[in-house]
């Protein structure tokens, strides 16, 4: 994939990864790992889990959702390979998110527009 904005397989405009800072750097820009330490985190528009995988190393629990099934599959595989057991990836859209009585300390919507 090029670093320029491209149309992905389902016809949505997505920003090439060259436009985004690295996951660890972006976490620092958001306030640093301490912001997520011991927290329950919800991420909308996780894609392949670039950020969720970073803050899952310090968060209590992470739920990360994205409508792109293939991206979620990549994220799940990455979490398994890193041995992260506190992150759950799910296919879905924000407007149909059903979290029941779950509560979150932080909600992240990065690069979702």
C-alpha positions, 0 to 999 in steps of 0.5 A: 500500500502506498503512503498516500490516501487510497481506496481500500477493498471495500471502497472506503477512503483510508489513510496510508500508514505513512501519514500516521506516526508509529503506534508507540509515538502516537501513544506518547502524543495522546498522553503517554502509556500512563494514561492507559495504565490499569484502565478499561479502554474502548477503541473504535476504528482499530483497523489492524490494532496498531494502537490497541496493541500498544496500550494493551501492554499497560491497560487492564482491558481493551475492547477494539472494534472495526468493521473491516473483518480482514483487519480484525483478523490481522489484529487478533493474530498480532495479539496472540503472537505478542501474548496479549490476553487482555485485548479483545478485537471485534468486527463491528461499527460504532453505531451498532456497538453493543457493550451491555453493562461494560464500562470504559475509562477511556474511549479512543477514536483515532484516524477514523474519519 
